[in-house]
Amino acid sequence: MAPDYLSLSEPERISVLFQEIANPRPLVEVEWRGDDRTQNVRETFALIRGVREQYGKHTLRTVIASMTQGISDWLEPVLLAKDAGMRPWGVDALEYVPLFETVDDLAAAPKLLDEWLSYPAVREHLREQGDTQEVMLGYSDSS
């Protein structure tokens, strides 16, 4: 039985995510259905795949990871892309863009970016995409 993902530490989550991204088997069976939120996310990534297949890889190019606070937040869309049948890494893959939104997240962003860039799979992915990494900075007008 797999451990409860949400109960894992950040390093454990990172390890699980990299293992699952590299694993050629599907994340879940095709007929598996999650709750409404899970299905909405899975259907969104399936839609992205379909649009990219129909109109080319340069459409729906970027996935923004809102409230990025750790590497796992950045890796989860990579796994979702793989689950939807897209290449998770490389020239044909999506661009995975973190969105740092809180003051603490903005302060931690340089260290997190350094960590992100330290992973060989990420470096190869970015190399194949032109050696660029987009980062989004956000803030609330009410703060």
N, CA, C and O atoms as CSV, one atom per row, in Angstrom:
chain,resi,resn,atom,element,x,y,z
A,1,MET,N,N,0.851,-1.184,0.000
A,1,MET,CA,C,0.000,0.000,0.000
A,1,MET,C,C,0.891,1.239,0.000
A,1,MET,O,O,1.870,1.303,0.744
A,2,ALA,N,N,0.559,2.200,-0.815
A,2,ALA,CA,C,1.328,3.435,-0.915
A,2,ALA,C,C,1.061,4.312,0.301
A,2,ALA,O,O,-0.044,4.307,0.844
A,3,PRO,N,N,2.076,5.068,0.732
A,3,PRO,CA,C,1.860,5.967,1.868
A,3,PRO,C,C,0.930,7.116,1.478
A,3,PRO,O,O,0.786,7.443,0.300
A,4,ASP,N,N,0.309,7.713,2.477
A,4,ASP,CA,C,-0.541,8.879,2.253
A,4,ASP,C,C,0.360,10.039,1.854
A,4,ASP,O,O,1.163,10.515,2.657
A,5,TYR,N,N,0.225,10.488,0.621
A,5,TYR,CA,C,1.101,11.518,0.069
A,5,TYR,C,C,1.129,12.760,0.953
A,5,TYR,O,O,2.199,13.313,1.207
A,6,LEU,N,N,-0.022,13.199,1.420
A,6,LEU,CA,C,-0.090,14.429,2.205
A,6,LEU,C,C,0.617,14.312,3.548
A,6,LEU,O,O,0.982,15.327,4.143
A,7,SER,N,N,0.814,13.096,4.032
A,7,SER,CA,C,1.502,12.914,5.312
A,7,SER,C,C,3.024,12.856,5.151
A,7,SER,O,O,3.749,12.844,6.145
A,8,LEU,N,N,3.508,12.820,3.916
A,8,LEU,CA,C,4.944,12.723,3.681
A,8,LEU,C,C,5.639,14.055,3.920
A,8,LEU,O,O,5.037,15.119,3.773
A,9,SER,N,N,6.911,13.984,4.288
A,9,SER,CA,C,7.727,15.184,4.399
A,9,SER,C,C,8.033,15.702,2.994
A,9,SER,O,O,7.842,14.981,2.016
A,10,GLU,N,N,8.503,16.936,2.887
A,10,GLU,CA,C,8.837,17.497,1.580
A,10,GLU,C,C,9.877,16.651,0.845
A,10,GLU,O,O,9.678,16.365,-0.335
A,11,PRO,N,N,10.986,16.230,1.488
A,11,PRO,CA,C,11.941,15.374,0.756
A,11,PRO,C,C,11.321,14.047,0.287
A,11,PRO,O,O,11.647,13.557,-0.794
A,12,GLU,N,N,10.430,13.473,1.103
A,12,GLU,CA,C,9.763,12.231,0.697
A,12,GLU,C,C,8.837,12.475,-0.493
A,12,GLU,O,O,8.780,11.657,-1.411
A,13,ARG,N,N,8.118,13.588,-0.484
A,13,ARG,CA,C,7.245,13.920,-1.611
A,13,ARG,C,C,8.058,14.091,-2.896
A,13,ARG,O,O,7.681,13.581,-3.951
A,14,ILE,N,N,9.159,14.800,-2.798
A,14,ILE,CA,C,10.021,15.010,-3.959
A,14,ILE,C,C,10.479,13.676,-4.519
A,14,ILE,O,O,10.448,13.461,-5.731
A,15,SER,N,N,10.900,12.784,-3.643
A,15,SER,CA,C,11.365,11.463,-4.071
A,15,SER,C,C,10.248,10.692,-4.776
A,15,SER,O,O,10.462,10.130,-5.850
A,16,VAL,N,N,9.072,10.667,-4.181
A,16,VAL,CA,C,7.929,9.965,-4.779
A,16,VAL,C,C,7.591,10.569,-6.144
A,16,VAL,O,O,7.354,9.836,-7.104
A,17,LEU,N,N,7.569,11.882,-6.232
A,17,LEU,CA,C,7.215,12.533,-7.493
A,17,LEU,C,C,8.221,12.214,-8.595
A,17,LEU,O,O,7.824,11.869,-9.708
A,18,PHE,N,N,9.515,12.324,-8.304
A,18,PHE,CA,C,10.509,11.987,-9.324
A,18,PHE,C,C,10.403,10.522,-9.737
A,18,PHE,O,O,10.546,10.201,-10.916
A,19,GLN,N,N,10.152,9.626,-8.772
A,19,GLN,CA,C,10.006,8.203,-9.106
A,19,GLN,C,C,8.806,7.977,-10.008
A,19,GLN,O,O,8.899,7.244,-10.993
A,20,GLU,N,N,7.681,8.599,-9.682
A,20,GLU,CA,C,6.464,8.407,-10.480
A,20,GLU,C,C,6.571,9.053,-11.859
A,20,GLU,O,O,6.045,8.521,-12.837
A,21,ILE,N,N,7.245,10.189,-11.942
A,21,ILE,CA,C,7.435,10.829,-13.245
A,21,ILE,C,C,8.274,9.938,-14.149
A,21,ILE,O,O,8.010,9.844,-15.348
A,22,ALA,N,N,9.280,9.285,-13.584
A,22,ALA,CA,C,10.179,8.423,-14.363
A,22,ALA,C,C,9.579,7.055,-14.645
A,22,ALA,O,O,10.043,6.359,-15.549
A,23,ASN,N,N,8.571,6.657,-13.904
A,23,ASN,CA,C,7.979,5.329,-14.050
A,23,ASN,C,C,7.130,5.281,-15.325
A,23,ASN,O,O,6.238,6.111,-15.497
A,24,PRO,N,N,7.393,4.322,-16.219
A,24,PRO,CA,C,6.633,4.271,-17.474
A,24,PRO,C,C,5.175,3.843,-17.318
A,24,PRO,O,O,4.363,4.095,-18.208
A,25,ARG,N,N,4.838,3.212,-16.223
A,25,ARG,CA,C,3.450,2.770,-16.047
A,25,ARG,C,C,2.553,3.964,-15.752
A,25,ARG,O,O,3.027,4.967,-15.218
A,26,PRO,N,N,1.270,3.880,-16.086
A,26,PRO,CA,C,0.341,4.963,-15.758
A,26,PRO,C,C,0.263,5.191,-14.249
A,26,PRO,O,O,0.439,4.260,-13.463
A,27,LEU,N,N,0.002,6.409,-13.861
A,27,LEU,CA,C,-0.132,6.727,-12.438
A,27,LEU,C,C,-1.320,5.988,-11.840
A,27,LEU,O,O,-1.215,5.403,-10.762
A,28,VAL,N,N,-2.450,6.015,-12.541
A,28,VAL,CA,C,-3.657,5.294,-12.125
A,28,VAL,C,C,-4.260,4.646,-13.362
A,28,VAL,O,O,-3.915,5.006,-14.488
A,29,GLU,N,N,-5.152,3.700,-13.154
A,29,GLU,CA,C,-5.819,3.052,-14.278
A,29,GLU,C,C,-6.708,4.055,-15.003
A,29,GLU,O,O,-7.243,4.978,-14.390
A,30,VAL,N,N,-6.860,3.871,-16.295
A,30,VAL,CA,C,-7.613,4.804,-17.123
A,30,VAL,C,C,-9.019,5.027,-16.585
A,30,VAL,O,O,-9.512,6.155,-16.605
A,31,GLU,N,N,-9.665,3.986,-16.110
A,31,GLU,CA,C,-11.048,4.114,-15.655
A,31,GLU,C,C,-11.171,4.650,-14.228
A,31,GLU,O,O,-12.285,4.875,-13.753
A,32,TRP,N,N,-10.051,4.859,-13.540
A,32,TRP,CA,C,-10.091,5.380,-12.174
A,32,TRP,C,C,-10.688,6.782,-12.147
A,32,TRP,O,O,-10.362,7.619,-12.988
A,33,ARG,N,N,-11.557,7.031,-11.185
A,33,ARG,CA,C,-12.166,8.351,-11.017
A,33,ARG,C,C,-11.927,8.820,-9.587
A,33,ARG,O,O,-12.146,8.078,-8.629
A,34,GLY,N,N,-11.479,10.049,-9.463
A,34,GLY,CA,C,-11.300,10.652,-8.146
A,34,GLY,C,C,-12.517,11.489,-7.786
A,34,GLY,O,O,-13.567,11.401,-8.423
A,35,ASP,N,N,-12.353,12.300,-6.750
A,35,ASP,CA,C,-13.441,13.202,-6.383
A,35,ASP,C,C,-13.559,14.294,-7.443
A,35,ASP,O,O,-12.773,14.328,-8.391
A,36,ASP,N,N,-14.530,15.179,-7.288
A,36,ASP,CA,C,-14.794,16.199,-8.302
A,36,ASP,C,C,-13.585,17.086,-8.572
A,36,ASP,O,O,-13.293,17.400,-9.726
A,37,ARG,N,N,-12.885,17.489,-7.528
A,37,ARG,CA,C,-11.702,18.347,-7.718
A,37,ARG,C,C,-10.612,17.605,-8.474
A,37,ARG,O,O,-9.995,18.153,-9.388
A,38,THR,N,N,-10.379,16.360,-8.091
A,38,THR,CA,C,-9.348,15.554,-8.754
A,38,THR,C,C,-9.700,15.363,-10.219
A,38,THR,O,O,-8.847,15.516,-11.093
A,39,GLN,N,N,-10.948,15.031,-10.487
A,39,GLN,CA,C,-11.379,14.823,-11.868
A,39,GLN,C,C,-11.260,16.099,-12.690
A,39,GLN,O,O,-10.890,16.050,-13.863
A,40,ASN,N,N,-11.569,17.238,-12.083
A,40,ASN,CA,C,-11.461,18.502,-12.790
A,40,ASN,C,C,-10.017,18.754,-13.222
A,40,ASN,O,O,-9.767,19.166,-14.355
A,41,VAL,N,N,-9.083,18.509,-12.330
A,41,VAL,CA,C,-7.662,18.712,-12.662
A,41,VAL,C,C,-7.226,17.722,-13.737
A,41,VAL,O,O,-6.563,18.108,-14.699
A,42,ARG,N,N,-7.592,16.455,-13.583
A,42,ARG,CA,C,-7.206,15.445,-14.579
A,42,ARG,C,C,-7.817,15.764,-15.942
A,42,ARG,O,O,-7.152,15.612,-16.967
A,43,GLU,N,N,-9.073,16.203,-15.965
A,43,GLU,CA,C,-9.719,16.549,-17.228
A,43,GLU,C,C,-9.085,17.793,-17.854
A,43,GLU,O,O,-9.001,17.897,-19.077
A,44,THR,N,N,-8.643,18.724,-17.030
A,44,THR,CA,C,-7.955,19.909,-17.556
A,44,THR,C,C,-6.664,19.511,-18.255
A,44,THR,O,O,-6.375,20.006,-19.344
A,45,PHE,N,N,-5.886,18.627,-17.646
A,45,PHE,CA,C,-4.644,18.193,-18.276
A,45,PHE,C,C,-4.926,17.359,-19.527
A,45,PHE,O,O,-4.165,17.429,-20.493
A,46,ALA,N,N,-6.001,16.575,-19.527
A,46,ALA,CA,C,-6.384,15.840,-20.739
A,46,ALA,C,C,-6.773,16.818,-21.849
A,46,ALA,O,O,-6.449,16.592,-23.015
A,47,LEU,N,N,-7.458,17.892,-21.495
A,47,LEU,CA,C,-7.819,18.921,-22.471
A,47,LEU,C,C,-6.566,19.582,-23.046
A,47,LEU,O,O,-6.474,19.805,-24.253
A,48,ILE,N,N,-5.618,19.890,-22.186
A,48,ILE,CA,C,-4.347,20.469,-22.642
A,48,ILE,C,C,-3.691,19.536,-23.653
A,48,ILE,O,O,-3.246,19.971,-24.715
A,49,ARG,N,N,-3.634,18.245,-23.312
A,49,ARG,CA,C,-3.045,17.271,-24.238
A,49,ARG,C,C,-3.768,17.286,-25.575
A,49,ARG,O,O,-3.130,17.321,-26.627
A,50,GLY,N,N,-5.087,17.261,-25.539
A,50,GLY,CA,C,-5.860,17.239,-26.776
A,50,GLY,C,C,-5.652,18.476,-27.630
A,50,GLY,O,O,-5.514,18.370,-28.849
A,51,VAL,N,N,-5.627,19.635,-27.013
A,51,VAL,CA,C,-5.402,20.875,-27.756
A,51,VAL,C,C,-4.007,20.874,-28.369
A,51,VAL,O,O,-3.832,21.268,-29.522
A,52,ARG,N,N,-3.014,20.433,-27.600
A,52,ARG,CA,C,-1.643,20.399,-28.114
A,52,ARG,C,C,-1.517,19.390,-29.264
A,52,ARG,O,O,-0.783,19.632,-30.222
A,53,GLU,N,N,-2.228,18.265,-29.171
A,53,GLU,CA,C,-2.198,17.293,-30.263
A,53,GLU,C,C,-2.853,17.860,-31.515
A,53,GLU,O,O,-2.376,17.633,-32.627
A,54,GLN,N,N,-3.934,18.589,-31.339
A,54,GLN,CA,C,-4.665,19.124,-32.490
A,54,GLN,C,C,-3.992,20.350,-33.093
A,54,GLN,O,O,-3.945,20.485,-34.316
A,55,TYR,N,N,-3.470,21.247,-32.258
A,55,TYR,CA,C,-2.966,22.530,-32.749
A,55,TYR,C,C,-1.453,22.719,-32.616
A,55,TYR,O,O,-0.916,23.741,-33.044
A,56,GLY,N,N,-0.773,21.749,-32.032
A,56,GLY,CA,C,0.675,21.843,-31.918
A,56,GLY,C,C,1.148,22.115,-30.502
A,56,GLY,O,O,0.412,22.620,-29.653
A,57,LYS,N,N,2.394,21.764,-30.285
A,57,LYS,CA,C,2.963,21.836,-28.932
A,57,LYS,C,C,3.148,23.265,-28.429
A,57,LYS,O,O,3.380,23.470,-27.237
A,58,HIS,N,N,3.051,24.245,-29.306
A,58,HIS,CA,C,3.243,25.624,-28.880
A,58,HIS,C,C,1.954,26.271,-28.374
A,58,HIS,O,O,1.945,27.444,-28.001
A,59,THR,N,N,0.867,25.496,-28.366
A,59,THR,CA,C,-0.373,25.983,-27.772
A,59,THR,C,C,-0.450,25.470,-26.345
A,59,THR,O,O,0.076,24.402,-26.032
A,60,LEU,N,N,-1.091,26.216,-25.502
A,60,LEU,CA,C,-1.207,25.836,-24.081
A,60,LEU,C,C,0.150,25.351,-23.568
A,60,LEU,O,O,0.284,24.222,-23.098
A,61,ARG,N,N,1.118,26.198,-23.665
A,61,ARG,CA,C,2.515,25.848,-23.415
A,61,ARG,C,C,2.913,25.846,-21.942
A,61,ARG,O,O,3.785,25.076,-21.538
A,62,THR,N,N,2.279,26.705,-21.131
A,62,THR,CA,C,2.748,26.942,-19.770
A,62,THR,C,C,1.729,26.485,-18.740
A,62,THR,O,O,0.527,26.704,-18.890
A,63,VAL,N,N,2.229,25.850,-17.697
A,63,VAL,CA,C,1.409,25.513,-16.542
A,63,VAL,C,C,1.982,26.288,-15.364
A,63,VAL,O,O,3.176,26.206,-15.075
A,64,ILE,N,N,1.127,27.034,-14.691
A,64,ILE,CA,C,1.555,27.831,-13.548
A,64,ILE,C,C,1.192,27.084,-12.269
A,64,ILE,O,O,0.040,26.704,-12.062
A,65,ALA,N,N,2.183,26.883,-11.425
A,65,ALA,CA,C,1.975,26.231,-10.130
A,65,ALA,C,C,1.724,27.321,-9.093
A,65,ALA,O,O,2.664,27.868,-8.517
A,66,SER,N,N,0.445,27.633,-8.859
A,66,SER,CA,C,0.092,28.668,-7.885
A,66,SER,C,C,0.551,28.283,-6.485
A,66,SER,O,O,0.607,27.106,-6.129
A,67,MET,N,N,0.875,29.297,-5.710
A,67,MET,CA,C,1.295,29.110,-4.315
A,67,MET,C,C,2.461,28.118,-4.189
A,67,MET,O,O,2.458,27.259,-3.307
A,68,THR,N,N,3.434,28.241,-5.059
A,68,THR,CA,C,4.607,27.382,-4.976
A,68,THR,C,C,5.370,27.701,-3.696
A,68,THR,O,O,5.851,28.817,-3.497
A,69,GLN,N,N,5.464,26.702,-2.843
A,69,GLN,CA,C,6.191,26.857,-1.579
A,69,GLN,C,C,7.293,25.820,-1.435
A,69,GLN,O,O,8.152,25.931,-0.561
A,70,GLY,N,N,7.265,24.814,-2.296
A,70,GLY,CA,C,8.270,23.762,-2.247
A,70,GLY,C,C,8.438,23.130,-3.612
A,70,GLY,O,O,7.640,23.365,-4.519
A,71,ILE,N,N,9.475,22.333,-3.752
A,71,ILE,CA,C,9.743,21.640,-5.009
A,71,ILE,C,C,8.587,20.717,-5.367
A,71,ILE,O,O,8.276,20.544,-6.546
A,72,SER,N,N,7.954,20.126,-4.374
A,72,SER,CA,C,6.829,19.232,-4.683
A,72,SER,C,C,5.703,19.983,-5.393
A,72,SER,O,O,5.057,19.432,-6.285
A,73,ASP,N,N,5.465,21.236,-5.005
A,73,ASP,CA,C,4.426,22.028,-5.686
A,73,ASP,C,C,4.782,22.225,-7.152
A,73,ASP,O,O,3.896,22.297,-8.004
A,74,TRP,N,N,6.054,22.311,-7.446
A,74,TRP,CA,C,6.557,22.526,-8.802
A,74,TRP,C,C,6.506,21.225,-9.600
A,74,TRP,O,O,6.271,21.244,-10.808
A,75,LEU,N,N,6.726,20.090,-8.922
A,75,LEU,CA,C,6.759,18.791,-9.597
A,75,LEU,C,C,5.374,18.192,-9.838
A,75,LEU,O,O,5.196,17.400,-10.764
A,76,GLU,N,N,4.410,18.557,-9.028
A,76,GLU,CA,C,3.080,17.950,-9.171
A,76,GLU,C,C,2.492,18.158,-10.568
A,76,GLU,O,O,1.931,17.209,-11.116
A,77,PRO,N,N,2.589,19.346,-11.175
A,77,PRO,CA,C,2.088,19.483,-12.555
A,77,PRO,C,C,2.855,18.629,-13.566
A,77,PRO,O,O,2.295,18.220,-14.583
A,78,VAL,N,N,4.122,18.360,-13.294
A,78,VAL,CA,C,4.901,17.487,-14.187
A,78,VAL,C,C,4.275,16.093,-14.178
A,78,VAL,O,O,4.085,15.477,-15.227
A,79,LEU,N,N,3.961,15.609,-12.982
A,79,LEU,CA,C,3.331,14.292,-12.866
A,79,LEU,C,C,1.931,14.295,-13.480
A,79,LEU,O,O,1.533,13.313,-14.107
A,80,LEU,N,N,1.191,15.369,-13.310
A,80,LEU,CA,C,-0.142,15.450,-13.909
A,80,LEU,C,C,-0.066,15.441,-15.432
A,80,LEU,O,O,-0.921,14.852,-16.094
A,81,ALA,N,N,0.951,16.090,-15.989
A,81,ALA,CA,C,1.143,16.057,-17.441
A,81,ALA,C,C,1.421,14.628,-17.899
A,81,ALA,O,O,0.857,14.164,-18.890
A,82,LYS,N,N,2.287,13.943,-17.176
A,82,LYS,CA,C,2.588,12.546,-17.521
A,82,LYS,C,C,1.315,11.698,-17.413
A,82,LYS,O,O,1.041,10.877,-18.287
A,83,ASP,N,N,0.548,11.896,-16.352
A,83,ASP,CA,C,-0.689,11.140,-16.149
A,83,ASP,C,C,-1.659,11.346,-17.311
A,83,ASP,O,O,-2.423,10.446,-17.658
A,84,ALA,N,N,-1.622,12.543,-17.911
A,84,ALA,CA,C,-2.522,12.860,-19.031
A,84,ALA,C,C,-1.994,12.354,-20.370
A,84,ALA,O,O,-2.644,12.537,-21.399
A,85,GLY,N,N,-0.829,11.724,-20.367
A,85,GLY,CA,C,-0.299,11.171,-21.610
A,85,GLY,C,C,0.654,12.085,-22.357
A,85,GLY,O,O,0.986,11.823,-23.513
A,86,MET,N,N,1.099,13.155,-21.710
A,86,MET,CA,C,2.075,14.047,-22.338
A,86,MET,C,C,3.475,13.676,-21.864
A,86,MET,O,O,3.652,13.056,-20.816
A,87,ARG,N,N,4.455,14.067,-22.656
A,87,ARG,CA,C,5.839,13.901,-22.214
A,87,ARG,C,C,6.057,14.842,-21.040
A,87,ARG,O,O,5.785,16.037,-21.162
A,88,PRO,N,N,6.537,14.343,-19.910
A,88,PRO,CA,C,6.699,15.221,-18.755
A,88,PRO,C,C,7.889,16.168,-18.865
A,88,PRO,O,O,7.867,17.261,-18.300
A,89,TRP,N,N,8.914,15.760,-19.580
A,89,TRP,CA,C,10.140,16.549,-19.698
A,89,TRP,C,C,10.514,16.702,-21.166
A,89,TRP,O,O,10.091,15.916,-22.014
A,90,GLY,N,N,11.306,17.714,-21.449
A,90,GLY,CA,C,11.923,17.838,-22.755
A,90,GLY,C,C,11.310,18.896,-23.644
A,90,GLY,O,O,10.457,19.682,-23.234
A,91,VAL,N,N,11.781,18.883,-24.877
A,91,VAL,CA,C,11.431,19.928,-25.838
A,91,VAL,C,C,9.931,19.981,-26.113
A,91,VAL,O,O,9.394,21.062,-26.354
A,92,ASP,N,N,9.247,18.851,-26.083
A,92,ASP,CA,C,7.816,18.810,-26.361
A,92,ASP,C,C,6.954,18.959,-25.110
A,92,ASP,O,O,5.727,18.981,-25.200
A,93,ALA,N,N,7.583,19.060,-23.962
A,93,ALA,CA,C,6.854,19.129,-22.697
A,93,ALA,C,C,6.347,20.539,-22.424
A,93,ALA,O,O,6.731,21.500,-23.091
A,94,LEU,N,N,5.492,20.634,-21.443
A,94,LEU,CA,C,5.018,21.927,-20.969
A,94,LEU,C,C,6.153,22.662,-20.253
A,94,LEU,O,O,7.158,22.063,-19.871
A,95,GLU,N,N,5.970,23.956,-20.083
A,95,GLU,CA,C,6.843,24.740,-19.217
A,95,GLU,C,C,6.166,24.791,-17.851
A,95,GLU,O,O,4.968,25.057,-17.755
A,96,TYR,N,N,6.926,24.537,-16.808
A,96,TYR,CA,C,6.388,24.513,-15.451
A,96,TYR,C,C,6.876,25.762,-14.730
A,96,TYR,O,O,8.065,25.905,-14.445
A,97,VAL,N,N,5.945,26.661,-14.440
A,97,VAL,CA,C,6.277,27.984,-13.927
A,97,VAL,C,C,5.746,28.131,-12.501
A,97,VAL,O,O,4.545,28.001,-12.268
A,98,PRO,N,N,6.636,28.400,-11.553
A,98,PRO,CA,C,6.174,28.616,-10.180
A,98,PRO,C,C,5.598,30.019,-10.030
A,98,PRO,O,O,6.037,30.959,-10.691
A,99,LEU,N,N,4.614,30.144,-9.155
A,99,LEU,CA,C,4.062,31.442,-8.796
A,99,LEU,C,C,4.293,31.628,-7.298
A,99,LEU,O,O,3.679,30.955,-6.470
A,100,PHE,N,N,5.185,32.548,-6.974
A,100,PHE,CA,C,5.498,32.866,-5.580
A,100,PHE,C,C,4.618,34.043,-5.175
A,100,PHE,O,O,4.705,35.120,-5.765
A,101,GLU,N,N,3.764,33.838,-4.161
A,101,GLU,CA,C,2.727,34.819,-3.872
A,101,GLU,C,C,2.828,35.510,-2.523
A,101,GLU,O,O,2.387,36.652,-2.393
A,102,THR,N,N,3.388,34.866,-1.525
A,102,THR,CA,C,3.457,35.498,-0.210
A,102,THR,C,C,4.839,36.117,-0.011
A,102,THR,O,O,5.786,35.799,-0.730
A,103,VAL,N,N,4.936,36.991,0.961
A,103,VAL,CA,C,6.224,37.617,1.269
A,103,VAL,C,C,7.252,36.539,1.611
A,103,VAL,O,O,8.389,36.594,1.142
A,104,ASP,N,N,6.857,35.557,2.428
A,104,ASP,CA,C,7.776,34.473,2.794
A,104,ASP,C,C,8.192,33.663,1.570
A,104,ASP,O,O,9.353,33.277,1.440
A,105,ASP,N,N,7.241,33.407,0.673
A,105,ASP,CA,C,7.555,32.639,-0.536
A,105,ASP,C,C,8.502,33.420,-1.439
A,105,ASP,O,O,9.419,32.849,-2.030
A,106,LEU,N,N,8.278,34.717,-1.542
A,106,LEU,CA,C,9.180,35.552,-2.340
A,106,LEU,C,C,10.589,35.540,-1.766
A,106,LEU,O,O,11.566,35.482,-2.512
A,107,ALA,N,N,10.696,35.595,-0.440
A,107,ALA,CA,C,12.015,35.564,0.203
A,107,ALA,C,C,12.706,34.220,-0.003
A,107,ALA,O,O,13.929,34.161,-0.129
A,108,ALA,N,N,11.924,33.141,-0.037
A,108,ALA,CA,C,12.488,31.799,-0.203
A,108,ALA,C,C,12.727,31.436,-1.664
A,108,ALA,O,O,13.392,30.438,-1.945
A,109,ALA,N,N,12.204,32.219,-2.596
A,109,ALA,CA,C,12.256,31.875,-4.018
A,109,ALA,C,C,13.661,31.642,-4.558
A,109,ALA,O,O,13.852,30.668,-5.286
A,110,PRO,N,N,14.662,32.472,-4.250
A,110,PRO,CA,C,15.999,32.213,-4.808
A,110,PRO,C,C,16.568,30.853,-4.393
A,110,PRO,O,O,17.158,30.145,-5.209
A,111,LYS,N,N,16.389,30.498,-3.130
A,111,LYS,CA,C,16.890,29.199,-2.662
A,111,LYS,C,C,16.120,28.055,-3.339
A,111,LYS,O,O,16.712,27.047,-3.723
A,112,LEU,N,N,14.816,28.217,-3.480
A,112,LEU,CA,C,13.999,27.183,-4.121
A,112,LEU,C,C,14.370,27.037,-5.593
A,112,LEU,O,O,14.435,25.923,-6.113
A,113,LEU,N,N,14.611,28.150,-6.258
A,113,LEU,CA,C,15.033,28.105,-7.654
A,113,LEU,C,C,16.384,27.400,-7.784
A,113,LEU,O,O,16.574,26.598,-8.699
A,114,ASP,N,N,17.310,27.684,-6.894
A,114,ASP,CA,C,18.608,26.988,-6.903
A,114,ASP,C,C,18.414,25.483,-6.741
A,114,ASP,O,O,19.058,24.688,-7.427
A,115,GLU,N,N,17.519,25.097,-5.824
A,115,GLU,CA,C,17.256,23.663,-5.631
A,115,GLU,C,C,16.639,23.053,-6.884
A,115,GLU,O,O,17.059,21.984,-7.326
A,116,TRP,N,N,15.641,23.729,-7.461
A,116,TRP,CA,C,14.992,23.253,-8.685
A,116,TRP,C,C,16.021,22.993,-9.777
A,116,TRP,O,O,15.982,21.970,-10.460
A,117,LEU,N,N,16.938,23.936,-9.926
A,117,LEU,CA,C,17.947,23.831,-10.981
A,117,LEU,C,C,19.020,22.795,-10.672
A,117,LEU,O,O,19.826,22.470,-11.544
A,118,SER,N,N,19.046,22.274,-9.464
A,118,SER,CA,C,20.056,21.272,-9.095
A,118,SER,C,C,19.679,19.855,-9.523
A,118,SER,O,O,20.527,18.962,-9.496
A,119,TYR,N,N,18.428,19.632,-9.914
A,119,TYR,CA,C,17.993,18.291,-10.286
A,119,TYR,C,C,18.353,18.006,-11.747
A,119,TYR,O,O,17.985,18.781,-12.629
A,120,PRO,N,N,19.061,16.913,-12.014
A,120,PRO,CA,C,19.471,16.609,-13.395
A,120,PRO,C,C,18.308,16.553,-14.389
A,120,PRO,O,O,18.443,17.038,-15.512
A,121,ALA,N,N,17.180,15.978,-14.003
A,121,ALA,CA,C,16.032,15.900,-14.926
A,121,ALA,C,C,15.532,17.299,-15.277
A,121,ALA,O,O,15.145,17.554,-16.418
A,122,VAL,N,N,15.538,18.184,-14.323
A,122,VAL,CA,C,15.094,19.562,-14.563
A,122,VAL,C,C,16.088,20.279,-15.466
A,122,VAL,O,O,15.685,20.955,-16.413
A,123,ARG,N,N,17.377,20.141,-15.188
A,123,ARG,CA,C,18.402,20.806,-16.003
A,123,ARG,C,C,18.314,20.344,-17.459
A,123,ARG,O,O,18.404,21.161,-18.377
A,124,GLU,N,N,18.138,19.042,-17.671
A,124,GLU,CA,C,18.020,18.521,-19.035
A,124,GLU,C,C,16.753,19.060,-19.696
A,124,GLU,O,O,16.776,19.460,-20.860
A,125,HIS,N,N,15.658,19.068,-18.956
A,125,HIS,CA,C,14.390,19.597,-19.457
A,125,HIS,C,C,14.566,21.051,-19.900
A,125,HIS,O,O,14.159,21.426,-20.999
A,126,LEU,N,N,15.164,21.849,-19.051
A,126,LEU,CA,C,15.355,23.262,-19.379
A,126,LEU,C,C,16.334,23.444,-20.532
A,126,LEU,O,O,16.146,24.327,-21.369
A,127,ARG,N,N,17.372,22.621,-20.583
A,127,ARG,CA,C,18.323,22.697,-21.699
A,127,ARG,C,C,17.590,22.479,-23.014
A,127,ARG,O,O,17.805,23.210,-23.981
A,128,GLU,N,N,16.717,21.462,-23.045
A,128,GLU,CA,C,15.964,21.157,-24.263
A,128,GLU,C,C,14.955,22.248,-24.598
A,128,GLU,O,O,14.511,22.343,-25.742
A,129,GLN,N,N,14.588,23.067,-23.625
A,129,GLN,CA,C,13.622,24.139,-23.859
A,129,GLN,C,C,14.289,25.502,-23.994
A,129,GLN,O,O,13.620,26.531,-23.901
A,130,GLY,N,N,15.588,25.517,-24.211
A,130,GLY,CA,C,16.271,26.782,-24.470
A,130,GLY,C,C,16.930,27.413,-23.268
A,130,GLY,O,O,17.259,28.599,-23.299
A,131,ASP,N,N,17.130,26.650,-22.207
A,131,ASP,CA,C,17.811,27.140,-20.998
A,131,ASP,C,C,17.165,28.376,-20.389
A,131,ASP,O,O,17.853,29.313,-19.982
A,132,THR,N,N,15.852,28.370,-20.330
A,132,THR,CA,C,15.146,29.446,-19.641
A,132,THR,C,C,14.170,28.850,-18.636
A,132,THR,O,O,13.635,27.760,-18.837
A,133,GLN,N,N,13.952,29.581,-17.560
A,133,GLN,CA,C,12.967,29.195,-16.557
A,133,GLN,C,C,12.178,30.436,-16.193
A,133,GLN,O,O,12.711,31.364,-15.585
A,134,GLU,N,N,10.923,30.453,-16.559
A,134,GLU,CA,C,10.057,31.568,-16.189
A,134,GLU,C,C,9.651,31.416,-14.732
A,134,GLU,O,O,9.411,30.306,-14.256
A,135,VAL,N,N,9.576,32.530,-14.033
A,135,VAL,CA,C,9.122,32.577,-12.647
A,135,VAL,C,C,8.100,33.697,-12.552
A,135,VAL,O,O,8.300,34.776,-13.111
A,136,MET,N,N,7.008,33.442,-11.848
A,136,MET,CA,C,5.999,34.480,-11.672
A,136,MET,C,C,5.998,34.943,-10.219
A,136,MET,O,O,6.099,34.139,-9.292
A,137,LEU,N,N,5.884,36.239,-10.046
A,137,LEU,CA,C,5.795,36.833,-8.720
A,137,LEU,C,C,4.411,37.435,-8.577
A,137,LEU,O,O,3.961,38.186,-9.443
A,138,GLY,N,N,3.751,37.114,-7.508
A,138,GLY,CA,C,2.400,37.618,-7.313
A,138,GLY,C,C,2.278,38.309,-5.973
A,138,GLY,O,O,3.126,38.163,-5.093
A,139,TYR,N,N,1.207,39.061,-5.842
A,139,TYR,CA,C,0.921,39.726,-4.590
A,139,TYR,C,C,-0.565,40.026,-4.570
A,139,TYR,O,O,-1.232,40.021,-5.605
A,140,SER,N,N,-1.061,40.281,-3.394
A,140,SER,CA,C,-2.469,40.617,-3.248
A,140,SER,C,C,-2.607,42.127,-3.112
A,140,SER,O,O,-1.897,42.754,-2.327
A,141,ASP,N,N,-3.517,42.701,-3.875
A,141,ASP,CA,C,-3.767,44.140,-3.774
A,141,ASP,C,C,-4.301,44.530,-2.405
A,141,ASP,O,O,-4.235,45.697,-2.018
A,142,SER,N,N,-4.824,43.567,-1.680
A,142,SER,CA,C,-5.423,43.888,-0.381
A,142,SER,C,C,-4.423,43.804,0.768
A,142,SER,O,O,-4.774,44.103,1.910
A,143,SER,N,N,-3.191,43.403,0.489
A,143,SER,CA,C,-2.203,43.246,1.565
A,143,SER,C,C,-1.290,44.445,1.642
A,143,SER,O,O,-0.397,44.487,2.488
